[in-house]
Amino acid sequence: MNKNKEKLLAKRYSSEKRFQFLGKSAIFMALLFLAFFIFKIFSTGYTAFQKTWLIVPVNFDAETMYLDTNPSKEDLEDADYFEISLQSMFNLDKNANEKQQNELKKMVSYFFEREIKQELINDPSLLGKTKDIYITASDDLDQVFKGNYPRDLPEKQRRVTDYQLKIFDQLVEQGKVESKFNLSFFTYPDSREAELAGIASSFMGSIFSILVCLAIAFPVAVLAAIYLEEFAPKNRFTDFIEVNINNLAAVPSIVFGLLGLGILLAVFQLPRSTPLVGGITLSLMTLPTIIIACRASLKAVPPSIREAALAMGASRMQTTMHHTVPLSMPGTLSGTIIGLAQALGETAPLILIGMVAFVNTIPGSPMDPAASLPVQIYIWAESAERGFVEKVSACIMVLLGFLIVMNLFAQIIRHKFEKKWS
């Protein structure tokens, strides 16, 4: 008999050890995949936060720009910078033929004329002088300098010619190529040129969309949760509503995108590709999540709080609004932030309402056309240029950082204001 008990006990212990091993293995595999994912994203995207500049001597010749010796600011704004900009690039190789001069011009972004113009506007004393100006390198040379571009391919398979590589190598040897923090990645809107593309437009589009979503979803969801939990009679109709709220929380996000397309754009004729429409669509998707979180927080408040308030003569409304709701607010706010974080990462509904359009301006209000960070990732991932590869990963890093901050904020709110009942 004792032997049978010992066998059963040993079997139990071995079963428990197997279960622990499987659990630890599952956690290890999850952490391994997460570490691989983070490593892949960061190793590919960190170079996007650096920008390659060519240091080119520019002669600000007043005669070439058709300027007087003492021009006004308006004159500097209207001056012709095209010739001195081209000449500054051609001077990198004074023996270059027409074809090679065209290749020299392509070594920098099309924005280089404006960069030279801005330099003179900032310092008018440069007129008639020569100064080394930092000019944005093309995305291909940027990738060459970062070591992301294969130089050993045949010239026909490269966008960078042998001549451009030769001039670039000479500039590197002369110390005329530098890599600095890519501030334009955060301050520029989207662009067809990878070296000039930034996330300013999509970042502001995400901010405006989330603010619109919060302004609509939070009050409606909280009021609905309070009514259903504290005031609504328990009957088949309210049971039907509760079941549908739970079902809506599991509806694919693309369905809400179709709803926004069919109702907000087709019926109400709201402006397409705007954070206003995106925020309203995301609010419909977020409503069930906030309602469920708010109701769970209201249920967590002990009945003794309600009973004590009612016993002191408070009305049902006063009991709810002065006692129950404030005590449930930490859980409600953390659920709201988690719901907004989920909405921030949505792509499908925003694509359907037109926020996938190319927008090269920074929106100033929810009524202006804009993209969003997830949609920006989708747009850049579809681009063929090598320079967009690192920008996709960098944009994912920014989005992940945004989501992590929002989730940390939700946890801080919960731990700071949450009351534990004994």
N, C-alpha and C positions, 0 to 999 in steps of 0.2 A: 504493500500500500504506500509506504514511504517512498519507494522507488518511483511509483507512478506520479506522486506529487512532485518529486524532484524533476522528473521529466517534463511535466506540465509547466513547472516554474521555469525550467531552463528554456522551454519553448517560448514562454511568454517574454523572457528577457531577450532571447534572440530575435523575436518578432519586433520588440521595441527598438533594438539596435538597428535592425534593417530599416525600420521606419525613420529613425533618426538619420541614418546614412542617406536614405533617399531624399529626405528633407534638406539636409546639408548639401547634397549633390545638386538639387534643384536651385538652391540659393547660389551656389558656386557658379553654376552654368549661367544663371541670370546675370550675376555680377560680371562674369567673363564676357558675355555678349555686350553688356552695357559698357564695359571698359574698352572693348574693341570698337564699338560705335563711337564713343567719345574720342578715342585715339584717332580714328579715321577722319572724323570731322575736324578735329583741331589740327592734325598734321597737314590736312589739305587746305584749311581755311586761314591759318594764322598769317600766311604770307600776304593775304589781301589787306591786312592792316599796315602794310608797307607799300610805298609808292616810289617808283623809279623816276629820277629826274636827270635830264641832260643839261649840263651847264654850258651854255652857248653864248659867246660874245656878241652883243648886239650894238650896232652903231646907230644912235638916235640922231640921224642927220635931218636937220630942219628942212633943208631944201627938198630932200626926197619925200618928206611928209607934207610938203607945201605949207609950212608953218613960218610965222614971223619969229623974230628973235625973242619977243616977250609975249607968247600966246596966252590967252585966257584959258580957264578950265573948259569952257565950251569948245574952244578951238582944239584943245587936246582930245576932247571926246569925239570930235568930228574928223580928226586927222586921218590920213590914209597910212595905215600900218602894214599894208600888205607887202609892199616892196621891201621895206627894211626887214620884215619877218622872213621873207624868202631869201634875201641876201645873207641873213645871219646863218641860215642852214647851208646855203651854197658855199659859204666861206669855210665850211668844214673840210672841203676838198676843192680848191680853186681850179684844179685841172679836170673836174668832172664834166662829162658831156651831158647832153640834154636828158638822156635816159637815166644817167646816174643822178642828175639833179632832182629828177622826179622821185627817185628812190630815197634821196636825202630828205626830201620833204615828208615822205611817209614814215620817217623814223620817229616823228613826234605826233602828238594828237592834233586834230584839226583845230583844237582850242588854243594852239600856241600863239596865234596872232593876238588873241584877247589877253593872254598872259603877259605878252610884251607891252601891250597897250596899258594894262593895269599898272605895270611897273613905272611907266612914265607919268601916269596920272598921280600915283602916290608920291613921286619925287620928280617934279618938273625941272629940277636943276640938272637932270640927266640929259636934257636937250643939248645936242651938239657933242656929246661924250659917248664913249664906248664902255659898256658894263657887261659883266657876266650875268646872264639871266637864267634862272631855273625854269626849264620847260618840261612839261609832262611827256615822258617817253611813250611810244606806242605800246599797246598791250603785248605785242609779240616780243619787243625788246625788253619789256618789263619782265616777261616770263623767262627770257634768256638770262637776264641778270639774276633772277631768283633761282635759276637752275631747274626750272620746270619745263623748259623747251628743249627737245632733242636736237642738238646741233649736228649730229652725225648722219642725219638723213640726207639723201640727195637733194640738190637745190630745187628741183621741180616739185618735190613733196613738201617744201617749206614755204611759208609766207614771208620769211625773212631771207633775203638774197645773200649770196656770198659777199657782195660789195657792202651791203649794210652791216653785216657781221664784221667786216674788216674795219670800217669806220668806227663802229661801236667799240671794238677791241682797242683801237687807238685812243678813243676817249677814256676808256677804263684805265689804260696805262697812264694817261695824263692826269688822272684823278678828276675827270670831268663828268663822272657818273656817280650819283649818290642815291641812297635809299633812305627815305624819311617816313615818319608816321603819316598814314593816309587819312588825313582829316576829311578830305573830300568824300570818302566813303560814307561818312555820316552827314555831310552837309549838302551833297549834290543829289539831284533827282536821278531817275533812271536815264540811261543813254544807250544808243545803239553801239557806241564804242566802249569796250570793256574798261579801258583805263580811266574813263570819266564817269562810269556808272556808280551811283550811290543809292542809299536806302532812305534818304530824307523824305521822299514822297510817300513811299510805302509805310515808313514808320509813323508819319503823321496820319496817314490813312487808317492805320491800325488804332492809333490813339483816339481819333475821332469816332471810329466805329465802336470801340469799346465804351466810350463815354455815352454815345447814343444808346447803346445796348443797356448800359447801367441805368440811365435815366428812365428807360421804359420798363425794363424787366424787374428791377428791384422793387419799386413801389407796388406794381401790379401783383407780383408774386407774393410779397409779404402780406398785402391786404387779402389776397385770395387764401393764403395759408391760415391767416388769423380767422377768417370767416369759417372756413371748413373745419378748423380744429376747435374753435371756441363757441361759435354761434350756430352753425348749420345743424339742422335736425338730422338724426341718423335714420335715413330711409333709403329706398332703392335709387332715388335720383342722385343723392350725394354719393352713394356707393358707385354709381355709374360714372360720376365725375372723377372720383378718386382712381378708379381703374383706368380711365382714359388719360389722366395725368401721368400715371405710372407707365402707360404704354407710349405716351408722347416722348418720355425721357429716353426711350429705346429706338425711336424712329431715326433712320439714317439722315444725316445732315443735308444730303442732296435733295431730299423731299422738301425741306424748308426752303431751299434755293428755288425749287420749282414753284413753291407758294409765293415767294417774293417776286419771281418773274411773272407769274400769272396774275397776281393781285396788285402789288405795289407799282409795277412798271406798266402792265397792260391796262389795268382798270383805273388806278389813281394817277397814272402818268407822272410819277415822281422821276426826278432826273437820274438818268442811267449812270452807272459807274461811279456813284458817289458814296461816301461813308454813311450818309443819311440812310439810304436804302440798305446798305450793308449792315448798319447797326440795328435797324428794325428787324431785318431777317434774322440776325444773330440773337436778338432779344426773344423772338418766338421760339428759337431753339433752346435758349437758356432758361426760359420761364419754368418748365417742369422741374429742372434741377434745383432751382432756388426754392420753389414751392415745397418740394420733398424735404430739403434741408431745413427750411423754416418750420415745417410741421414736426419734424423730428426734434427740433430744439424746443418747441412749445410742449411737446409730450414729455420732455425730460425735466420740465419744471415740476416739482413735487405738488400734489394736490393740496397739501397743507397750506401752501402759499395762497392759493385761491380761497380756501376755506377761511383762513385767518382774515383776509381782506374783506370777504363777504360778511364775516361775523362782526367786523368793526363798522359795518354800515355802508361799505362801498358798493356801488352798483356793479353790474356785470361788466359794463364797458370800462368803468374806472379800474376794476380788478385786472382786466385784460391789458389795458393800455398803460397803467401805472406800475404794474407788478410783473405780470406774466411776460409781456413782450420785452421789457428791458432786460429781464433775466435770461431770456432766450436769444438776445441779440448777438452775443459772441458766436454761437453756433450758426446763426443765420448769416452773419457777415463772412465767416470762414467758408460756408457753403456757397455764398454769392461770389467770393473771389475765385474759388475753384471753378465755378461755372463760367466766370468771365475768362479764366485762363484757358478753359476748354474752347470757348468761343474764339479766343485770340488765335488759336492754332488751326481753325477751320479754313478750308480752301474751296471745297466743292460748292457750297451755296454762294460764295462770292464770285466764283467763276461764272455761274449761271446768271447773275444779275449784272455782269459786264465789268466787274472790277479787274478783269484780266487784261484790259486794254493798256496799250503803251502810253504812259503818262510821264512827260518830262518836265512837269512843273510841280512845285510844292504846294499842296492845298492849304488855304488859309481858313477854311470853314468846312463843316460837314456837307455843304452843298457843292463843293468843288470836286471835280473828277480826281480820283486817286486809286492807287492799288493798296495792297496790304502786305505784310511781311510774308505770310505763307504763299500768297499769289506771286509775290516777287521771286520767291525761291522757284516756283513752278516756271515762271517766264524765263529766268536765267538758265534753268536746267535744260530748257528746250533750245538754247542758243548754241551755235556751233563753235564760237570762238573759244580758244583755250583759256583766255583771261577770265571768262565767266565761271569756270570750274571752281576756282578758289573763292570767288564771290558768293557762289551758292553755299559753300560750307561756312563762310564767314557770316552770311545772313542767317543760317541755321544757328550759329553760335549766339548771335544777338537775340534771336527768338527764344532759344533755350534759356539764355540769361534772364530775359523778360519773364518767362514762365516760372523760373526758379524764384525770382524775387517776389512774384505774386503769391506763390505757394508758401514761401517763408513768411510773408506778411500775414497770410491767413493763419498760419500756425502761431505766430506771435500774438495775434488778436485772441485766438482761442485760449492760449495759456495765460495771457495777461488778465483777461476779464472773466474767464470761465469760473463758475462756482461749483464746488463739489459738495454733494449732499450726502450726509451720513445716514 
